[in-house]
Structures are given as structure tokens and as C-alpha cells.
């Protein structure tokens, strides 16, 4: 590597930082210019992420020494396959939600564009950093931006929910600090790769302290990921936030998942000696409880936005339970599932906003009440045969069906491929001679995956019937092309995932294997060469 | 010295947790501040307590590392203080906005029973 390509890793952090700062300087009246800058910066960030993903296929681990300090003394940025994958996912989601918001949401409050860029910066930083305390800093950056975005287009509901959201996250940040300092106190390092080396060598007397620190740190991430019982804030926040914000926030719950996946396999993977996989049973049981909670929530929610929020929980729960099994093949399926569910839920959040526009407020409650009292077929059964379905409703309806198939994991779309990969890997576990606990866990997870899929089908079918076939007062919503386009693109990406399932799952297999065998990651970080000072290396 | 520090961290944490669980937004923000003080002291203690030893090496030579204290937790605390201060200020703004919109300082935006 030479020249600019060596700095490619840091670009997805620096670019949004400068773009966000520049957008702060421009007044809110020049929204056309701000929108253009934001769009260009976001698209460029996505391009950089795709370049990193392309490079990760050839060079599995790229390390960048910030300030040119040798690891583990300085902070490192590490781009491996998982980081690059998450960056691309973030970029896609950012571009889609930004395009959607340009129709009208970006003008609903102050500093939307700056906050959006800072959130992007925090997310990219959290995915790239190889240092636990630096992770805290990027977490705070993305949280601070998200506080602003939750309150975007503020009304009474958003401020009330934002208050709870901020308190929960401030408390989680404090736990984060306690966990980080305990780990530092025991191991004397904050570098993730160095941690992987030092954890097996921790003295027996200190092991309890280390595990307590890791567990407290884990709680901070699980709050973010929404593991039951730490998830009561999530459905309220996501369903009340503005639609593009909620869609972008889908990736935020995946940040928690990403860190749990990364740290549990790096520091407490199979090579960690006595502490190996010490948190896995907790993750598995917690994940399963989250699936149950999410499924019940999906069935109970009358509001479409809440339905989508509980789908976020089902997705988190599935991921956490899969991570808890600690099996490379399951992780492969889980990664596929992560990409699929993130795209699908984000598309669903955007779709909901368009659908809700055409409905009279309170129609939901009324519909349910009428259902309950058996008054669905009223007197006005006028013969209106041959009414042409307006084309907008048809597009929205097709989008809704796609989302329903993706979220509940039904064929023929990628949701099914993801679930199939997960189930196939789970069925293999009893055959590998695993202990009774793992076998029991894999059977329970298989059952829960199928049940949550059924709950998803029931809930989505009911919501779809109520929305499209049973409108009490239907007005066709006015939808602009730039609002429909992001949804179509997100769903097309899911279809592309279905078509290219083989290639994608091979990539996921490589990713899962490098996560489960992190020697390469650790070695690359610890031996990363320092760049030569300017001038001395210029001649070569 | 260790018992004093441990007791003060404990008292700060206990008061902070109690206040965070109270129903008024002002109590919550004071509780959060107390908790962040407790956490900062806790980070400090993770670098081991030592009296009268500097965290910075003098120019020209490393000297005996046993004479110095660990500078890293101190750097972590500085960062944590700055971030904590900023987020608390932000929370204060939201608190005032909630008070203005709902007319009450209850965390749920309405008085119980109202």
C-alpha cells in the first residue's frame, strides 16, 4: 500500500466529520446546498466503504495506526471483512434514508444534515476501531447525534420518548466506562487484539474481576442491541422517531450486536483458556427471550411502526442467540440474516410512513374496535365492482408484501435464505457431538425461529389486510419518486441477495471463519509496521 | 486511603441510583451527575492509588517506572469528564423542552393519576 490508498480506512470517519462541520456553518435557509453536500458526502462514504469491502476480499485485515504509534500503545483502526461489511450496510442505509428524508423530513427541524453526518461518523468509527476506549468515544459521538435525531421534528411524544432514550443511554455509557476500566485494571491494555493475547494469561485470582468487567461492558452493548429485559426503551423510541431516523436507527441496534460478536469471539473465543465463551449461555438465553418478547410484541402491536420496532427486537434476539451458540456455521447464517433483516426493516420503516399518510388518524384503533365488536362489514356495501386500484397503492402493497416475506423469512426472498442457512447450521449441531446444553439450545432456537416466523406472518398479514383491504376511509397517499425509490432500492438489494445467495454466503463463511479464528487479526494488528516519516521514505 | 475511596464511590453510586429512579427530571439529572462522579473515581482507582507520584516522565530518561503512576486512567477520566459534561448539558436542554411541552417535570410527561 502506498500513497492515498493507505489512508482509505480513516476516510469513512474523517469525511463525515468534515462534512458535518461544514454543514453546521451553513445557515438552515440554504437547505438545497446543505442537502447536496450531505448527499455527496454520504454517497462518497458509501463508495469508500465499497472500496474497503473490495479490498477486504484480497487483504483480509488492514490496519491503520492513528498518529503512527505502534500497537498496542496507540489507537488502531482495523478493517477486516466484518467491519467492511458493516460499513457498506451503514452506507446503503444512510444513502437510502437520506434520499427519503430529502422529500420533506430534512426541513422539519434544525441541523438535520449535520446530525446525520455525525451519526454516520460515529457508526463508521465504531465499526472500524480496534481500541475499546476509542469505541466508547465513537459510541458517544453516535449517541449524541442520535439524541438530536430522535428529537428531530420534535413534538410532545418525541420529547417524552427522547428523554427516556437519553437517560437509558447515559446509564449504559456509565456501565461501559466501568467495564472498560475493570478490563484495563486487570489486563493493562485497551487494544482489542492485545486483549485477545492477554486474556488467557490472566491470573486466576483476577479472572473473576475480568469476567465481571466484560459482563458489565456487555450489558452496555446489550442495552443498545435491545436484549430482553434491557429493551423496553426500544419499541417506544423507534416507533415515535421520524421515519427516516427510525430506518437509520435500525443499524444502531446492530452496532451493539457487532461489538458483542467482535469482542466475544476475539477476547473470549476458543483460545481464551479458562474464560473461553464465558458469556455465551447468557447471550443465548437472553437472545431467545428477546425473540419471544419480540414475537409477542409483534402479535400485540396495532400500530405499524410498533410492529416494525418489535421486528428489530426479533432480529436482535436471533443474532444474539446465534452468537451465543459459538459455532462458525451458525455465525455464517447469522451474518446473512443480519444484512437481510437490516435492509428489510429499514425499508419497512420507510414504507410505513408512506402508507400512514393515506389513512385517517385513529383508523387503527377504530378498525380493531370494529373487529372486536364484529362490525367490520357495515351497511355501506355499495356495489363498486371494477374499481381500479390506484398505482401508488399497488406499489406500496407490493413493497409491503416483500417486507412481510423478508421479515418473516418466507420463500422466495432472502429472508428465507437467511433462515435456511441458520436452521441448516443448527440441525448440524447435534451431529457434531456437542454437549447436552448446546444440543438443547440448538433445538430450542430452531423452534423459536419457526415460531417467530409464524408470528411475523400472522402479524404482517393482519396488518396488511387492515391497511390495504379494509380501509375505512381511504385516500391514496401522495408519494414522490424520491420517497418510493429508496424503498424500491432496498428491496431490490434484498432480491439481489437472494439471487446472489451463493456468492454472499461464501463471503459470510470466510467472515465467520476469520471471526472464529482471530489469529490473523491479532497478528496483523500487533505487527502492523509504522509508516516512515515524511522525507525519509520518499525516495523509494 | 483505599477504604475512603471505596466508601465514597459506594455512597455516590447509591445516591445516584436512588435519584435516577426518582420520578422528577431534576432528580434524574442530579443522579446521573453523581453516578458519573462515582464512575470517574472508579476509573481512577483502576490505575492503582499512589500518593505523591507524577503520571508524566521527566525529560531525558525514563527513570524508574515504579516511581510513577499510570497516566492512562487519568487520560480516560479527562475524556469521560468532557463527554459526560456535554451529554449532561444536552440532557438539561431536553429536560427543559419536556417541561415546556408537557407542563410538568415528571419523567413520563404527566402527573401520576392525572
Interface residues (C-beta under 8 A of the other chain):
Chain A: X133 X136 X137 X140 X143 X144 X147 X151 X154 X155 X156 X159 X160 X162 X163 X164 X166 X167 X170 X171 X173 X174 X177 X178 X180 X181 X182 X184 X185 X190
Chain B: X20 X25 X28 X32 X35 X36 X39 X42 X43 X45 X46 X47 X72 X73 X76 X79 X80 X83 X86 X87 X88 X90 X91 X94 X95 X97 X98 X101 X102 X107 X108 X109
